[in-house]
Amino acid sequence: MSTGAEASRVRVGVIGCGGRAGSHLHALARGSGSTVVAVADVVEAAARTAGERWGVPWYTDHRELLRRDDLDAAVICVPVFAHGQIEGDVAARGLPFLVDKPVARDLATARRVAEAVRAAGVWASVGYQLRYLPHVRRARAFLAGRTVAVVEGHYWCGTGRAGSWHNDWEKSGGQLVEQATHTVDLMRHLVGDVEAVYAQQARRILTGITSPDAYTVSLRFVSGALGTLSTSWAHDPGDWSQANVLHLSLDGCLLRVDGGGASLLPEGKEQLPEVDGPDMYAAFCAGVRSGRPAEVLSSYDDGVATLAVSLAANESARSGRPVALAEAVGA
Ligand SMILES: NC(=O)c1ccc[n+]([C@@H]2O[C@H](COP(=O)([O-])OP(=O)(O)OC[C@H]3O[C@@H](n4cnc5c(N)ncnc54)[C@H](O)[C@@H]3O)[C@@H](O)[C@H]2O)c1
């Protein structure tokens, strides 16, 4: 007989069982608010391994998984090029879903999914987990009502040597779309929407991959703030300290935010406020239980807006011209 706590657990089907899905499966299977009931992956070995690891049925077609009648929600964690059909099928099945970033390789697909979600009367969230970190919540609360002059961001890491789909331009859209989307999203979350970008890309160090290994982007925000973003994946593969680093120049102080913390300079002049809130999975599960994603910090539309910035930067680098976000941006 199931206890009340078990009965209130959100029953999740996980679609895509690769590297990143491991984190989702751990969080969902071990979290107090959810339970994984089935998994799916087009690669049989990946589906079977995950199914056996977590003791749940596994499928090689997400549509088979969606035929189950015991699902409350889905988590989708597939390569950038594989989005679209899965989300449409999940929405048509009437399930809310959490999809890992970025939402797609192109805006047309992302907008089709957004429309399918609306038409089905469900909601969806995107896995920008940095938004839920306590220090990011504190930084955002500190920034409320303040004027940002300039934000500088960088994402330098060493994953460009992997030689997987992640580094394949056609499949992933390159580092700005696939990986530094986190930094773009953090900028949007803290500084607001982006109005225009002007970008450059270069191949400086890595050979044998189809994506550039150096990117710079100049940004103008709707608020009037300016920004710069630089990314590279030719850095030391063992050093993650330079991923998702932001410096914000404000009136009389500097706010630094990275993956591990937030701090103010000069020290002691002001303090970041104390702010708390649920992590990404707790917020998602609370939304599924209540039918209202009140604590979800990244909606599907937010994910589309973040993707649009990365794609606009890619387009700017290609054309050599500034690109306004209001313009329709393709791949
Ligand atoms: N939020 C983060 O910090 C973070 C970190 C790493 C990766 N990611 C994102 O997670 C996603 C997956 O990345 P990954 O590194 O796990 O890739 P991966 O290649 O390791 O895993 C992807 C899995 O999806 C499966 N797949 C492909 N098409 C499918 C389909 N139609 N149905 C079911 N399964 C399918 C593949 O067989 C593979 O097992 C990407 O969007 C990536 O950008 C997010």
The ligand as a MOL file (V3000), in Angstrom:
LIG
                    3D

  0  0  0     0  0            999 V3000
M  V30 BEGIN CTAB
M  V30 COUNTS 44 48 0 0 0
M  V30 BEGIN ATOM
M  V30 1 N 22.0220 21.7480 -18.0270 0
M  V30 2 C 23.2790 21.3540 -18.1350 0
M  V30 3 O 24.1270 21.7330 -17.3530 0
M  V30 4 C 23.6540 20.4250 -19.2400 0
M  V30 5 C 24.8670 19.7320 -19.2090 0
M  V30 6 C 25.1660 18.8780 -20.2650 0
M  V30 7 C 24.2830 18.7270 -21.3250 0
M  V30 8 N 23.1080 19.4380 -21.3170 0 CHG=1
M  V30 9 C 22.1420 19.3150 -22.4280 0
M  V30 10 O 21.4730 18.0660 -22.3030 0
M  V30 11 C 21.1290 17.5950 -23.6010 0
M  V30 12 C 21.6970 16.1930 -23.7800 0
M  V30 13 O 23.1050 16.2850 -23.7280 0
M  V30 14 P 24.0110 15.0440 -23.3230 0
M  V30 15 O 25.3610 15.5920 -23.0450 0
M  V30 16 O 23.3270 14.2050 -22.3080 0 CHG=-1
M  V30 17 O 24.0480 14.2580 -24.7100 0
M  V30 18 P 24.2940 12.6920 -24.9220 0
M  V30 19 O 24.6340 12.5200 -26.3570 0
M  V30 20 O 25.2180 12.1600 -23.8870 0
M  V30 21 O 22.8600 12.0640 -24.6150 0
M  V30 22 C 21.7340 12.3060 -25.4050 0
M  V30 23 C 20.9050 11.0210 -25.4400 0
M  V30 24 O 19.7000 11.2860 -26.1500 0
M  V30 25 C 19.4170 10.1370 -26.9370 0
M  V30 26 N 18.4730 10.4870 -28.0080 0
M  V30 27 C 18.7070 11.1060 -29.1970 0
M  V30 28 N 17.5630 11.2310 -29.8940 0
M  V30 29 C 16.5790 10.7030 -29.1320 0
M  V30 30 C 15.1850 10.5160 -29.2950 0
M  V30 31 N 14.5540 10.9420 -30.4020 0
M  V30 32 N 14.4920 9.8880 -28.3250 0
M  V30 33 C 15.1050 9.4460 -27.2030 0
M  V30 34 N 16.4350 9.5910 -26.9730 0
M  V30 35 C 17.1570 10.2110 -27.9360 0
M  V30 36 C 20.7750 9.6810 -27.4480 0
M  V30 37 O 20.7520 8.3520 -27.8890 0
M  V30 38 C 21.6270 9.8830 -26.1870 0
M  V30 39 O 21.6490 8.7270 -25.3690 0
M  V30 40 C 21.6820 18.6170 -24.5910 0
M  V30 41 O 20.6830 19.5200 -24.9540 0
M  V30 42 C 22.7640 19.3220 -23.8070 0
M  V30 43 O 22.9820 20.6360 -24.2540 0
M  V30 44 C 22.7750 20.2450 -20.2920 0
M  V30 END ATOM
M  V30 BEGIN BOND
M  V30 1 1 1 2
M  V30 2 2 2 3
M  V30 3 1 2 4
M  V30 4 1 4 5
M  V30 5 2 4 44
M  V30 6 2 5 6
M  V30 7 1 6 7
M  V30 8 2 7 8
M  V30 9 1 8 9
M  V30 10 1 8 44
M  V30 11 1 9 10
M  V30 12 1 9 42
M  V30 13 1 10 11
M  V30 14 1 11 12
M  V30 15 1 11 40
M  V30 16 1 12 13
M  V30 17 1 13 14
M  V30 18 2 14 15
M  V30 19 1 14 16
M  V30 20 1 14 17
M  V30 21 1 17 18
M  V30 22 2 18 19
M  V30 23 1 18 20
M  V30 24 1 18 21
M  V30 25 1 21 22
M  V30 26 1 22 23
M  V30 27 1 23 24
M  V30 28 1 23 38
M  V30 29 1 24 25
M  V30 30 1 25 26
M  V30 31 1 25 36
M  V30 32 1 26 27
M  V30 33 1 26 35
M  V30 34 2 27 28
M  V30 35 1 28 29
M  V30 36 1 29 30
M  V30 37 2 29 35
M  V30 38 1 30 31
M  V30 39 2 30 32
M  V30 40 1 32 33
M  V30 41 2 33 34
M  V30 42 1 34 35
M  V30 43 1 36 37
M  V30 44 1 36 38
M  V30 45 1 38 39
M  V30 46 1 40 41
M  V30 47 1 40 42
M  V30 48 1 42 43
M  V30 END BOND
M  V30 END CTAB
M  END
